[in-house]
Structures are given as C-alpha cells and as structure tokens.
Amino acid sequence: MKMPNNEEISPLSIHSRTVEVAPYTLFLHLTVFPSTAATTATPTSTTKTAAPLILNITTSSPPMPLTSLSYSLPASSSSSSSSSSQSKSLSTTLLGGQNGASEESVEFASRLGAACARRFKRPVYVGASVGQFLGQVEAMSKIIEFVNEFV
C-alpha cells in the first residue's frame, strides 16, 4: 500500500497464539499497525510517530469480559539522560480497579505494557482478563517473545 507521498507502508497485521504457563493457558491476540500510520503535524513541522501495538491476554476461551486496559508510552527520545530513558516509560490504567476487576489483572496489564513500550519503542495498549494469575514473570517473558516475532 502507498501513502499519498508514494511512501510504502506495510499492512496491518493480526496474530493470535496460545502460551502455556503451568497450570494456565494464556490466549494472546496482537494487532500491529504500520509504523508510518501515525503522523503528528504542527504548523512548523511534521513528525512520524510509531503506531501503537494492541495486545489482549486472557486465561479463558472464549475470552471473558475485559477487566483491565492500560496504555503505555516509551520514554521520550529527547530525554537528557540515556540511562533514565531506558529504564522508564509512562503507563496509565484506562479500565480496571472497579466493578470487581482483579487488582492482579490491572497490575499485570500495566507492567506488561510498560515493558513492551520500553522494549519496542512504541505506544502499547494491553487488555488483560487474567484474574488471580500466578507465574507473571514467566508469562511476561513468553508474551514479549511472541510480540518480538512480529514487530
């Protein structure tokens, strides 16, 4: 597909997979937008920004209702200290913490979103319906490996 300025962009890609983290099976769904899809224009300049990743994780099939949604941004590249820009990202909870949503699900979505934003230098939406989920560290590493295959 070509943009109006004849720049080539890659199409949207959608991927699904199950990941085993004993005793759970995680169902993953990833949507990757083309990196040139988002453009910020000001009166003085036009800047390309990385398009977001959308990642949904659930421990059941069919998926249970979404209990948490977080949005994470990578650290600004204009940060004065390179070591602080590698270690920080901004993450906020958009949905969760109310109506009986599990605090573990909210925390998992926020931590995973921040890790992915740091690693892939892209904004990340993470939806999670995982309940009281054990084995988060192992799950996060397997999920990041899955995302890394397609980004």
N, CA, C and O atoms as a GROMACS GRO file, in nm:
protein
  604
    1MET      N    1   0.084  -0.116   0.000
    1MET     CA    2   0.000   0.000   0.000
    1MET      C    3   0.089   0.124   0.000
    1MET      O    4   0.194   0.125   0.065
    2LYS      N    5   0.048   0.229  -0.073
    2LYS     CA    6   0.127   0.351  -0.081
    2LYS      C    7   0.051   0.467  -0.019
    2LYS      O    8  -0.070   0.479  -0.034
    3MET      N    9   0.126   0.552   0.050
    3MET     CA   10   0.071   0.674   0.107
    3MET      C   11   0.063   0.777  -0.006
    3MET      O   12   0.120   0.754  -0.112
    4PRO      N   13  -0.009   0.891   0.015
    4PRO     CA   14  -0.017   0.994  -0.090
    4PRO      C   15   0.118   1.044  -0.137
    4PRO      O   16   0.131   1.086  -0.252
    5ASN      N   17   0.221   1.041  -0.052
    5ASN     CA   18   0.354   1.086  -0.092
    5ASN      C   19   0.438   0.974  -0.152
    5ASN      O   20   0.560   0.986  -0.160
    6ASN      N   21   0.372   0.863  -0.196
    6ASN     CA   22   0.435   0.745  -0.256
    6ASN      C   23   0.525   0.667  -0.161
    6ASN      O   24   0.604   0.584  -0.205
    7GLU      N   25   0.512   0.692  -0.031
    7GLU     CA   26   0.589   0.615   0.066
    7GLU      C   27   0.519   0.481   0.088
    7GLU      O   28   0.397   0.476   0.108
    8GLU      N   29   0.596   0.374   0.084
    8GLU     CA   30   0.541   0.240   0.100
    8GLU      C   31   0.518   0.212   0.248
    8GLU      O   32   0.606   0.238   0.331
    9ILE      N   33   0.400   0.160   0.284
    9ILE     CA   34   0.373   0.120   0.422
    9ILE      C   35   0.332  -0.026   0.423
    9ILE      O   36   0.276  -0.078   0.326
   10SER      N   37   0.360  -0.091   0.534
   10SER     CA   38   0.320  -0.230   0.546
   10SER      C   39   0.176  -0.237   0.596
   10SER      O   40   0.131  -0.147   0.666
   11PRO      N   41   0.104  -0.341   0.562
   11PRO     CA   42  -0.035  -0.352   0.604
   11PRO      C   43  -0.046  -0.389   0.751
   11PRO      O   44   0.049  -0.437   0.812
   12LEU      N   45  -0.161  -0.365   0.806
   12LEU     CA   46  -0.195  -0.404   0.942
   12LEU      C   47  -0.178  -0.554   0.956
   12LEU      O   48  -0.215  -0.629   0.865
   13SER      N   49  -0.124  -0.600   1.067
   13SER     CA   50  -0.111  -0.745   1.085
   13SER      C   51  -0.171  -0.786   1.219
   13SER      O   52  -0.157  -0.715   1.319
   14ILE      N   53  -0.237  -0.900   1.219
   14ILE     CA   54  -0.305  -0.952   1.337
   14ILE      C   55  -0.255  -1.093   1.362
   14ILE      O   56  -0.247  -1.174   1.270
   15HIS      N   57  -0.221  -1.123   1.488
   15HIS     CA   58  -0.164  -1.252   1.523
   15HIS      C   59  -0.227  -1.304   1.651
   15HIS      O   60  -0.258  -1.227   1.742
   16SER      N   61  -0.246  -1.434   1.659
   16SER     CA   62  -0.300  -1.499   1.779
   16SER      C   63  -0.216  -1.620   1.812
   16SER      O   64  -0.157  -1.684   1.724
   17ARG      N   65  -0.212  -1.652   1.941
   17ARG     CA   66  -0.136  -1.768   1.985
   17ARG      C   67  -0.179  -1.805   2.126
   17ARG      O   68  -0.227  -1.721   2.202
   18THR      N   69  -0.162  -1.932   2.160
   18THR     CA   70  -0.178  -1.974   2.300
   18THR      C   71  -0.040  -1.999   2.357
   18THR      O   72   0.050  -2.046   2.288
   19VAL      N   73  -0.024  -1.965   2.484
   19VAL     CA   74   0.103  -1.983   2.554
   19VAL      C   75   0.074  -2.058   2.683
   19VAL      O   76  -0.016  -2.022   2.758
   20GLU      N   77   0.151  -2.163   2.708
   20GLU     CA   78   0.135  -2.242   2.831
   20GLU      C   79   0.225  -2.188   2.940
   20GLU      O   80   0.346  -2.178   2.924
   21VAL      N   81   0.164  -2.153   3.052
   21VAL     CA   82   0.236  -2.116   3.173
   21VAL      C   83   0.165  -2.194   3.284
   21VAL      O   84   0.063  -2.151   3.337
   22ALA      N   85   0.223  -2.310   3.319
   22ALA     CA   86   0.156  -2.404   3.409
   22ALA      C   87   0.106  -2.335   3.535
   22ALA      O   88   0.180  -2.257   3.596
   23PRO      N   89  -0.016  -2.360   3.575
   23PRO     CA   90  -0.116  -2.451   3.520
   23PRO      C   91  -0.213  -2.381   3.424
   23PRO      O   92  -0.322  -2.433   3.400
   24TYR      N   93  -0.176  -2.265   3.370
   24TYR     CA   94  -0.267  -2.185   3.288
   24TYR      C   95  -0.232  -2.194   3.140
   24TYR      O   96  -0.120  -2.225   3.101
   25THR      N   97  -0.333  -2.167   3.059
   25THR     CA   98  -0.314  -2.144   2.916
   25THR      C   99  -0.354  -2.000   2.890
   25THR      O  100  -0.466  -1.960   2.921
   26LEU      N  101  -0.262  -1.922   2.835
   26LEU     CA  102  -0.290  -1.782   2.802
   26LEU      C  103  -0.324  -1.773   2.654
   26LEU      O  104  -0.258  -1.834   2.569
   27PHE      N  105  -0.428  -1.698   2.624
   27PHE     CA  106  -0.469  -1.674   2.486
   27PHE      C  107  -0.427  -1.531   2.451
   27PHE      O  108  -0.473  -1.436   2.513
   28LEU      N  109  -0.340  -1.517   2.351
   28LEU     CA  110  -0.284  -1.388   2.314
   28LEU      C  111  -0.338  -1.344   2.179
   28LEU      O  112  -0.354  -1.425   2.088
   29HIS      N  113  -0.365  -1.216   2.168
   29HIS     CA  114  -0.408  -1.157   2.042
   29HIS      C  115  -0.331  -1.026   2.025
   29HIS      O  116  -0.339  -0.938   2.111
   30LEU      N  117  -0.258  -1.012   1.916
   30LEU     CA  118  -0.175  -0.895   1.891
   30LEU      C  119  -0.215  -0.829   1.760
   30LEU      O  120  -0.231  -0.896   1.658
   31THR      N  121  -0.233  -0.697   1.764
   31THR     CA  122  -0.257  -0.619   1.643
   31THR      C  123  -0.140  -0.523   1.627
   31THR      O  124  -0.111  -0.445   1.718
   32VAL      N  125  -0.074  -0.529   1.512
   32VAL     CA  126   0.042  -0.444   1.483
   32VAL      C  127   0.003  -0.349   1.371
   32VAL      O  128  -0.030  -0.392   1.260
   33PHE      N  129   0.007  -0.220   1.400
   33PHE     CA  130  -0.022  -0.119   1.298
   33PHE      C  131   0.107  -0.082   1.227
   33PHE      O  132   0.214  -0.092   1.286
   34PRO      N  133   0.100  -0.040   1.101
   34PRO     CA  134   0.221   0.002   1.030
   34PRO      C  135   0.286   0.119   1.102
   34PRO      O  136   0.216   0.208   1.151
   35SER      N  137   0.416   0.119   1.108
   35SER     CA  138   0.487   0.221   1.186
   35SER      C  139   0.474   0.361   1.128
   35SER      O  140   0.501   0.458   1.198
   36THR      N  141   0.433   0.375   1.003
   36THR     CA  142   0.416   0.508   0.945
   36THR      C  143   0.271   0.554   0.947
   36THR      O  144   0.238   0.657   0.888
   37ALA      N  145   0.186   0.480   1.016
   37ALA     CA  146   0.044   0.513   1.014
   37ALA      C  147   0.011   0.641   1.089
   37ALA      O  148  -0.083   0.711   1.050
   38ALA      N  149   0.084   0.674   1.192
   38ALA     CA  150   0.052   0.792   1.272
   38ALA      C  151   0.151   0.904   1.241
   38ALA      O  152   0.272   0.882   1.242
   39THR      N  153   0.099   1.021   1.213
   39THR     CA  154   0.184   1.136   1.184
   39THR      C  155   0.132   1.255   1.265
   39THR      O  156   0.012   1.282   1.268
   40THR      N  157   0.225   1.325   1.330
   40THR     CA  158   0.189   1.443   1.406
   40THR      C  159   0.232   1.564   1.325
   40THR      O  160   0.349   1.577   1.288
   41ALA      N  161   0.138   1.653   1.297
   41ALA     CA  162   0.170   1.772   1.218
   41ALA      C  163   0.146   1.897   1.301
   41ALA      O  164   0.042   1.911   1.366
   42THR      N  165   0.242   1.985   1.299
   42THR     CA  166   0.229   2.116   1.362
   42THR      C  167   0.249   2.220   1.252
   42THR      O  168   0.292   2.186   1.142
   43PRO      N  169   0.220   2.346   1.279
   43PRO     CA  170   0.240   2.446   1.174
   43PRO      C  171   0.384   2.455   1.123
   43PRO      O  172   0.406   2.499   1.010
   44THR      N  173   0.482   2.412   1.205
   44THR     CA  174   0.621   2.425   1.164
   44THR      C  175   0.687   2.295   1.119
   44THR      O  176   0.790   2.298   1.052
   45SER      N  177   0.629   2.179   1.155
   45SER     CA  178   0.695   2.054   1.117
   45SER      C  179   0.596   1.938   1.114
   45SER      O  180   0.485   1.947   1.166
   46THR      N  181   0.641   1.830   1.053
   46THR     CA  182   0.566   1.705   1.052
   46THR      C  183   0.658   1.597   1.106
   46THR      O  184   0.770   1.581   1.058
   47THR      N  185   0.611   1.522   1.206
   47THR     CA  186   0.692   1.420   1.269
   47THR      C  187   0.620   1.287   1.264
   47THR      O  188   0.503   1.276   1.301
   48LYS      N  189   0.691   1.184   1.217
   48LYS     CA  190   0.634   1.050   1.219
   48LYS      C  191   0.644   0.996   1.361
   48LYS      O  192   0.746   1.012   1.428
   49THR      N  193   0.538   0.933   1.405
   49THR     CA  194   0.540   0.868   1.535
   49THR      C  195   0.511   0.721   1.517
   49THR      O  196   0.442   0.681   1.423
   50ALA      N  197   0.561   0.641   1.607
   50ALA     CA  198   0.538   0.498   1.598
   50ALA      C  199   0.392   0.468   1.627
   50ALA      O  200   0.334   0.522   1.721
   51ALA      N  201   0.334   0.383   1.546
   51ALA     CA  202   0.194   0.344   1.566
   51ALA      C  203   0.186   0.244   1.681
   51ALA      O  204   0.283   0.174   1.710
   52PRO      N  205   0.072   0.238   1.748
   52PRO     CA  206   0.062   0.153   1.867
   52PRO      C  207   0.051   0.005   1.836
   52PRO      O  208   0.016  -0.037   1.726
   53LEU      N  209   0.083  -0.074   1.938
   53LEU     CA  210   0.058  -0.216   1.939
   53LEU      C  211  -0.064  -0.237   2.029
   53LEU      O  212  -0.079  -0.166   2.128
   54ILE      N  213  -0.149  -0.331   1.994
   54ILE     CA  214  -0.262  -0.364   2.079
   54ILE      C  215  -0.250  -0.512   2.113
   54ILE      O  216  -0.248  -0.597   2.025
   55LEU      N  217  -0.243  -0.540   2.243
   55LEU     CA  218  -0.221  -0.676   2.291
   55LEU      C  219  -0.333  -0.711   2.389
   55LEU      O  220  -0.358  -0.637   2.484
   56ASN      N  221  -0.399  -0.824   2.365
   56ASN     CA  222  -0.504  -0.869   2.456
   56ASN      C  223  -0.467  -1.007   2.508
   56ASN      O  224  -0.430  -1.096   2.431
   57ILE      N  225  -0.477  -1.025   2.640
   57ILE     CA  226  -0.442  -1.150   2.705
   57ILE      C  227  -0.558  -1.197   2.790
   57ILE      O  228  -0.617  -1.118   2.865
   58THR      N  229  -0.592  -1.324   2.778
   58THR     CA  230  -0.696  -1.380   2.864
   58THR      C  231  -0.656  -1.522   2.902
   58THR      O  232  -0.576  -1.586   2.834
   59THR      N  233  -0.713  -1.571   3.013
   59THR     CA  234  -0.684  -1.707   3.058
   59THR      C  235  -0.797  -1.803   3.026
   59THR      O  236  -0.796  -1.917   3.071
   60SER      N  237  -0.895  -1.757   2.949
   60SER     CA  238  -1.006  -1.846   2.916
   60SER      C  239  -1.043  -1.834   2.768
   60SER      O  240  -1.016  -1.733   2.704
   61SER      N  241  -1.104  -1.938   2.718
   61SER     CA  242  -1.154  -1.936   2.582
   61SER      C  243  -1.294  -1.992   2.583
   61SER      O  244  -1.312  -2.105   2.630
   62PRO      N  245  -1.396  -1.924   2.535
   62PRO     CA  246  -1.390  -1.791   2.474
   62PRO      C  247  -1.350  -1.686   2.576
   62PRO      O  248  -1.368  -1.706   2.696
   63PRO      N  249  -1.296  -1.573   2.528
   63PRO     CA  250  -1.245  -1.471   2.619
   63PRO      C  251  -1.353  -1.420   2.714
   63PRO      O  252  -1.468  -1.398   2.676
   64MET      N  253  -1.313  -1.401   2.840
   64MET     CA  254  -1.405  -1.342   2.936
   64MET      C  255  -1.403  -1.191   2.918
   64MET      O  256  -1.314  -1.139   2.850
   65PRO      N  257  -1.498  -1.118   2.976
   65PRO     CA  258  -1.503  -0.973   2.956
   65PRO      C  259  -1.372  -0.906   2.998
   65PRO      O  260  -1.305  -0.949   3.092
   66LEU      N  261  -1.337  -0.801   2.928
   66LEU     CA  262  -1.215  -0.726   2.956
   66LEU      C  263  -1.223  -0.666   3.096
   66LEU      O  264  -1.317  -0.593   3.127
   67THR      N  265  -1.125  -0.697   3.181
   67THR     CA  266  -1.126  -0.644   3.317
   67THR      C  267  -1.025  -0.533   3.338
   67THR      O  268  -1.037  -0.457   3.435
   68SER      N  269  -0.926  -0.522   3.252
   68SER     CA  270  -0.831  -0.411   3.265
   68SER      C  271  -0.775  -0.374   3.129
   68SER      O  272  -0.760  -0.458   3.040
   69LEU      N  273  -0.745  -0.246   3.114
   69LEU     CA  274  -0.686  -0.194   2.992
   69LEU      C  275  -0.588  -0.086   3.032
   69LEU      O  276  -0.623   0.007   3.104
   70SER      N  277  -0.466  -0.099   2.985
   70SER     CA  278  -0.364   0.003   3.015
   70SER      C  279  -0.307   0.058   2.886
   70SER      O  280  -0.311  -0.007   2.781
   71TYR      N  281  -0.254   0.179   2.895
   71TYR     CA  282  -0.188   0.245   2.782
   71TYR      C  283  -0.050   0.285   2.829
   71TYR      O  284  -0.036   0.350   2.933
   72SER      N  285   0.052   0.247   2.754
   72SER     CA  286   0.190   0.276   2.792
   72SER      C  287   0.263   0.344   2.678
   72SER      O  288   0.243   0.312   2.561
   73LEU      N  289   0.347   0.440   2.714
   73LEU     CA  290   0.428   0.512   2.617
   73LEU      C  291   0.575   0.491   2.648
   73LEU      O  292   0.613   0.487   2.765
   74PRO      N  293   0.659   0.477   2.546
   74PRO     CA  294   0.803   0.467   2.572
   74PRO      C  295   0.855   0.601   2.621
   74PRO      O  296   0.793   0.705   2.600
   75ALA      N  297   0.970   0.598   2.686
   75ALA     CA  298   1.033   0.722   2.731
   75ALA      C  299   1.066   0.809   2.611
   75ALA      O  300   1.096   0.758   2.503
   76SER      N  301   1.060   0.937   2.629
   76SER     CA  302   1.090   1.031   2.521
   76SER      C  303   1.235   1.018   2.480
   76SER      O  304   1.324   1.009   2.565
   77SER      N  305   1.260   1.017   2.349
   77SER     CA  306   1.397   1.007   2.300
   77SER      C  307   1.475   1.136   2.322
   77SER      O  308   1.597   1.138   2.310
   78SER      N  309   1.404   1.245   2.354
   78SER     CA  310   1.472   1.372   2.379
   78SER      C  311   1.513   1.387   2.524
   78SER      O  312   1.556   1.494   2.566
   79SER      N  313   1.498   1.279   2.602
   79SER     CA  314   1.536   1.282   2.743
   79SER      C  315   1.686   1.310   2.755
   79SER      O  316   1.764   1.262   2.673
   80SER      N  317   1.725   1.386   2.856
   80SER     CA  318   1.864   1.428   2.870
   80SER      C  319   1.956   1.314   2.913
   80SER      O  320   2.074   1.314   2.879
   81SER      N  321   1.904   1.217   2.986
   81SER     CA  322   1.988   1.108   3.033
   81SER      C  323   1.949   0.979   2.963
   81SER      O  324   1.834   0.936   2.972
   82SER      N  325   2.043   0.917   2.893
   82SER     CA  326   2.011   0.796   2.820
   82SER      C  327   1.980   0.680   2.914
   82SER      O  328   1.898   0.595   2.880
   83SER      N  329   2.044   0.676   3.032
   83SER     CA  330   2.017   0.565   3.123
   83SER      C  331   1.877   0.576   3.181
   83SER      O  332   1.813   0.473   3.204
   84SER      N  333   1.827   0.698   3.206
   84SER     CA  334   1.692   0.710   3.260
   84SER      C  335   1.587   0.683   3.152
   84SER      O  336   1.479   0.634   3.183
   85SER      N  337   1.618   0.713   3.025
   85SER     CA  338   1.521   0.688   2.919
   85SER      C  339   1.505   0.539   2.892
   85SER      O  340   1.400   0.495   2.845
   86GLN      N  341   1.608   0.459   2.922
   86GLN     CA  342   1.597   0.315   2.903
   86GLN      C  343   1.515   0.251   3.013
   86GLN      O  344   1.454   0.146   2.991
   87SER      N  345   1.514   0.310   3.131
   87SER     CA  346   1.451   0.244   3.244
   87SER      C  347   1.309   0.290   3.272
   87SER      O  348   1.241   0.230   3.355
   88LYS      N  349   1.260   0.395   3.205
   88LYS     CA  350   1.129   0.447   3.238
   88LYS      C  351   1.038   0.453   3.117
   88LYS      O  352   1.081   0.478   3.004
   89SER      N  353   0.914   0.429   3.144
   89SER     CA  354   0.810   0.450   3.044
   89SER      C  355   0.687   0.495   3.121
   89SER      O  356   0.676   0.471   3.241
   90LEU      N  357   0.596   0.558   3.053
   90LEU     CA  358   0.475   0.609   3.115
   90LEU      C  359   0.363   0.509   3.093
   90LEU      O  360   0.340   0.466   2.980
   91SER      N  361   0.293   0.472   3.199
   91SER     CA  362   0.184   0.376   3.187
   91SER      C  363   0.067   0.424   3.271
   91SER      O  364   0.084   0.470   3.384
   92THR      N  365  -0.053   0.413   3.215
   92THR     CA  366  -0.173   0.451   3.289
   92THR      C  367  -0.282   0.347   3.267
   92THR      O  368  -0.291   0.284   3.161
   93THR      N  369  -0.365   0.331   3.368
   93THR     CA  370  -0.477   0.237   3.359
   93THR      C  371  -0.597   0.309   3.302
   93THR      O  372  -0.641   0.410   3.358
   94LEU      N  373  -0.651   0.259   3.193
   94LEU     CA  374  -0.770   0.318   3.131
   94LEU      C  375  -0.898   0.252   3.181
   94LEU      O  376  -1.002   0.316   3.188
   95LEU      N  377  -0.889   0.124   3.215
   95LEU     CA  378  -1.004   0.049   3.263
   95LEU      C  379  -0.955  -0.050   3.367
   95LEU      O  380  -0.855  -0.118   3.346
   96GLY      N  381  -1.023  -0.058   3.479
   96GLY     CA  382  -0.987  -0.156   3.581
   96GLY      C  383  -0.989  -0.093   3.719
   96GLY      O  384  -0.994   0.029   3.734
   97GLY      N  385  -0.987  -0.179   3.817
   97GLY     CA  386  -0.988  -0.131   3.954
   97GLY      C  387  -1.128  -0.102   4.006
   97GLY      O  388  -1.144  -0.060   4.121
   98GLN      N  389  -1.230  -0.124   3.924
   98GLN     CA  390  -1.368  -0.103   3.967
   98GLN      C  391  -1.452  -0.222   3.925
   98GLN      O  392  -1.408  -0.306   3.846
   99ASN      N  393  -1.571  -0.230   3.976
   99ASN     CA  394  -1.667  -0.336   3.940
   99ASN      C  395  -1.607  -0.476   3.959
   99ASN      O  396  -1.633  -0.566   3.879
  100GLY      N  397  -1.529  -0.494   4.063
  100GLY     CA  398  -1.476  -0.626   4.093
  100GLY      C  399  -1.359  -0.669   4.006
  100GLY      O  400  -1.319  -0.786   4.010
  101ALA      N  401  -1.303  -0.577   3.926
  101ALA     CA  402  -1.187  -0.613   3.843
  101ALA      C  403  -1.072  -0.653   3.934
  101ALA      O  404  -1.046  -0.587   4.035
  102SER      N  405  -1.004  -0.758   3.899
  102SER     CA  406  -0.895  -0.804   3.984
  102SER      C  407  -0.777  -0.708   3.977
  102SER      O  408  -0.735  -0.667   3.869
  103GLU      N  409  -0.724  -0.675   4.092
  103GLU     CA  410  -0.609  -0.586   4.100
  103GLU      C  411  -0.487  -0.650   4.032
  103GLU      O  412  -0.403  -0.580   3.976
  104GLU      N  413  -0.479  -0.785   4.037
  104GLU     CA  414  -0.368  -0.854   3.971
  104GLU      C  415  -0.373  -0.834   3.820
  104GLU      O  416  -0.269  -0.816   3.756
  105SER      N  417  -0.494  -0.836   3.763
  105SER     CA  418  -0.511  -0.815   3.620
  105SER      C  419  -0.470  -0.674   3.581
  105SER      O  420  -0.405  -0.654   3.478
  106VAL      N  421  -0.508  -0.576   3.662
  106VAL     CA  422  -0.473  -0.436   3.636
  106VAL      C  423  -0.321  -0.418   3.642
  106VAL      O  424  -0.262  -0.354   3.555
  107GLU      N  425  -0.258  -0.473   3.746
  107GLU     CA  426  -0.114  -0.460   3.761
  107GLU      C  427  -0.039  -0.532   3.649
  107GLU      O  428   0.060  -0.480   3.597
  108PHE      N  429  -0.085  -0.650   3.612
  108PHE     CA  430  -0.021  -0.726   3.504
  108PHE      C  431  -0.025  -0.649   3.373
  108PHE      O  432   0.076  -0.639   3.303
  109ALA      N  433  -0.143  -0.592   3.339
  109ALA     CA  434  -0.155  -0.515   3.214
  109ALA      C  435  -0.064  -0.394   3.216
  109ALA      O  436   0.000  -0.363   3.115
  110SER      N  437  -0.055  -0.326   3.328
  110SER     CA  438   0.028  -0.207   3.338
  110SER      C  439   0.178  -0.241   3.327
  110SER      O  440   0.252  -0.174   3.256
  111ARG      N  441   0.221  -0.345   3.398
  111ARG     CA  442   0.362  -0.386   3.394
  111ARG      C  443   0.402  -0.436   3.256
  111ARG      O  444   0.510  -0.402   3.206
  112LEU      N  445   0.316  -0.517   3.194
  112LEU     CA  446   0.346  -0.570   3.061
  112LEU      C  447   0.348  -0.458   2.957
  112LEU      O  448   0.435  -0.457   2.870
  113GLY      N  449   0.254  -0.365   2.965
  113GLY     CA  450   0.252  -0.252   2.873
  113GLY      C  451   0.378  -0.167   2.883
  113GLY      O  452   0.436  -0.127   2.782
  114ALA      N  453   0.422  -0.140   3.006
  114ALA     CA  454   0.543  -0.060   3.027
  114ALA      C  455   0.666  -0.134   2.972
  114ALA      O  456   0.752  -0.073   2.908
  115ALA      N  457   0.673  -0.264   2.995
  115ALA     CA  458   0.787  -0.342   2.944
  115ALA      C  459   0.790  -0.344   2.792
  115ALA      O  460   0.896  -0.329   2.732
  116CYS      N  461   0.674  -0.362   2.729
  116CYS     CA  462   0.667  -0.364   2.582
  116CYS      C  463   0.698  -0.226   2.523
  116CYS      O  464   0.768  -0.216   2.422
  117ALA      N  465   0.648  -0.120   2.585
  117ALA     CA  466   0.675   0.015   2.536
  117ALA      C  467   0.825   0.044   2.540
  117ALA      O  468   0.881   0.102   2.447
  118ARG      N  469   0.890   0.004   2.649
  118ARG     CA  470   1.036   0.024   2.661
  118ARG      C  471   1.109  -0.057   2.555
  118ARG      O  472   1.200  -0.006   2.489
  119ARG      N  473   1.071  -0.182   2.540
  119ARG     CA  474   1.143  -0.273   2.450
  119ARG      C  475   1.125  -0.238   2.303
  119ARG      O  476   1.222  -0.239   2.226
  120PHE      N  477   1.001  -0.205   2.262
  120PHE     CA  478   0.972  -0.186   2.121
  120PHE      C  479   0.963  -0.040   2.079
  120PHE      O  480   0.944  -0.010   1.962
  121LYS      N  481   0.978   0.052   2.176
  121LYS     CA  482   0.977   0.197   2.147
  121LYS      C  483   0.850   0.239   2.073
  121LYS      O  484   0.854   0.320   1.981
  122ARG      N  485   0.737   0.181   2.115
  122ARG     CA  486   0.608   0.212   2.055
  122ARG      C  487   0.504   0.223   2.166
  122ARG      O  488   0.518   0.161   2.271
  123PRO      N  489   0.399   0.301   2.143
  123PRO     CA  490   0.288   0.301   2.239
  123PRO      C  491   0.221   0.163   2.238
  123PRO      O  492   0.214   0.097   2.134
  124VAL      N  493   0.174   0.121   2.354
  124VAL     CA  494   0.116  -0.013   2.366
  124VAL      C  495  -0.014  -0.006   2.448
  124VAL      O  496  -0.017   0.050   2.557
  125TYR      N  497  -0.119  -0.065   2.393
  125TYR     CA  498  -0.242  -0.088   2.468
  125TYR      C  499  -0.241  -0.235   2.510
  125TYR      O  500  -0.219  -0.322   2.426
  126VAL      N  501  -0.263  -0.262   2.638
  126VAL     CA  502  -0.270  -0.400   2.685
  126VAL      C  503  -0.403  -0.420   2.755
  126VAL      O  504  -0.434  -0.354   2.854
  127GLY      N  505  -0.482  -0.513   2.702
  127GLY     CA  506  -0.605  -0.555   2.766
  127GLY      C  507  -0.580  -0.689   2.831
  127GLY      O  508  -0.522  -0.779   2.770
  128ALA      N  509  -0.622  -0.704   2.956
  128ALA     CA  510  -0.598  -0.830   3.026
  128ALA      C  511  -0.721  -0.872   3.103
  128ALA      O  512  -0.788  -0.791   3.168
  129SER      N  513  -0.749  -1.000   3.095
  129SER     CA  514  -0.854  -1.064   3.173
  129SER      C  515  -0.792  -1.192   3.228
  129SER      O  516  -0.820  -1.302   3.181
  130VAL      N  517  -0.708  -1.176   3.329
  130VAL     CA  518  -0.631  -1.289   3.378
  130VAL      C  519  -0.663  -1.328   3.521
  130VAL      O  520  -0.613  -1.430   3.568
  131GLY      N  521  -0.745  -1.252   3.594
  131GLY     CA  522  -0.781  -1.288   3.730
  131GLY      C  523  -0.660  -1.298   3.820
  131GLY      O  524  -0.561  -1.228   3.800
  132GLN      N  525  -0.668  -1.386   3.919
  132GLN     CA  526  -0.554  -1.406   4.009
  132GLN      C  527  -0.457  -1.501   3.942
  132GLN      O  528  -0.470  -1.623   3.952
  133PHE      N  529  -0.362  -1.445   3.874
  133PHE     CA  530  -0.274  -1.519   3.786
  133PHE      C  531  -0.136  -1.531   3.849
  133PHE      O  532  -0.076  -1.430   3.886
  134LEU      N  533  -0.086  -1.652   3.861
  134LEU     CA  534   0.048  -1.676   3.914
  134LEU      C  535   0.143  -1.698   3.797
  134LEU      O  536   0.099  -1.731   3.687
  135GLY      N  537   0.270  -1.681   3.819
  135GLY     CA  538   0.367  -1.703   3.712
  135GLY      C  539   0.379  -1.586   3.617
  135GLY      O  540   0.403  -1.605   3.498
  136GLN      N  541   0.362  -1.464   3.669
  136GLN     CA  542   0.363  -1.346   3.583
  136GLN      C  543   0.497  -1.323   3.515
  136GLN      O  544   0.500  -1.281   3.399
  137VAL      N  545   0.606  -1.348   3.584
  137VAL     CA  546   0.738  -1.322   3.526
  137VAL      C  547   0.761  -1.413   3.404
  137VAL      O  548   0.805  -1.366   3.299
  138GLU      N  549   0.732  -1.541   3.418
  138GLU     CA  550   0.747  -1.634   3.306
  138GLU      C  551   0.652  -1.597   3.191
  138GLU      O  552   0.690  -1.600   3.074
  139ALA      N  553   0.530  -1.562   3.226
  139ALA     CA  554   0.432  -1.523   3.125
  139ALA      C  555   0.477  -1.398   3.050
  139ALA      O  556   0.467  -1.393   2.928
  140MET      N  557   0.526  -1.298   3.123
  140MET     CA  558   0.569  -1.174   3.058
  140MET      C  559   0.682  -1.202   2.959
  140MET      O  560   0.681  -1.146   2.849
  141SER      N  561   0.777  -1.285   2.995
  141SER     CA  562   0.888  -1.313   2.902
  141SER      C  563   0.837  -1.386   2.778
  141SER      O  564   0.884  -1.358   2.668
  142LYS      N  565   0.742  -1.479   2.793
  142LYS     CA  566   0.688  -1.550   2.676
  142LYS      C  567   0.604  -1.458   2.589
  142LYS      O  568   0.607  -1.469   2.466
  143ILE      N  569   0.531  -1.367   2.650
  143ILE     CA  570   0.449  -1.273   2.574
  143ILE      C  571   0.538  -1.176   2.497
  143ILE      O  572   0.510  -1.146   2.381
  144ILE      N  573   0.645  -1.127   2.560
  144ILE     CA  574   0.737  -1.035   2.492
  144ILE      C  575   0.806  -1.106   2.375
  144ILE      O  576   0.826  -1.045   2.271
  145GLU      N  577   0.841  -1.234   2.391
  145GLU     CA  578   0.898  -1.311   2.280
  145GLU      C  579   0.798  -1.319   2.164
  145GLU      O  580   0.837  -1.302   2.048
  146PHE      N  581   0.671  -1.344   2.195
  146PHE     CA  582   0.566  -1.350   2.093
  146PHE      C  583   0.555  -1.218   2.018
  146PHE      O  584   0.551  -1.216   1.895
  147VAL      N  585   0.549  -1.107   2.090
  147VAL     CA  586   0.538  -0.975   2.026
  147VAL      C  587   0.661  -0.947   1.943
  147VAL      O  588   0.650  -0.893   1.833
  148ASN      N  589   0.778  -0.983   1.992
  148ASN     CA  590   0.904  -0.958   1.923
  148ASN      C  591   0.908  -1.025   1.784
  148ASN      O  592   0.974  -0.975   1.693
  149GLU      N  593   0.839  -1.136   1.767
  149GLU     CA  594   0.836  -1.204   1.638
  149GLU      C  595   0.772  -1.119   1.527
  149GLU      O  596   0.803  -1.136   1.410
  150PHE      N  597   0.682  -1.027   1.566
  150PHE     CA  598   0.602  -0.957   1.466
  150PHE      C  599   0.627  -0.806   1.460
  150PHE      O  600   0.569  -0.736   1.376
  151VAL      N  601   0.712  -0.755   1.547
  151VAL     CA  602   0.737  -0.609   1.549
  151VAL      C  603   0.872  -0.580   1.484
  151VAL      O  604   0.912  -0.464   1.475
   0.00000   0.00000   0.00000
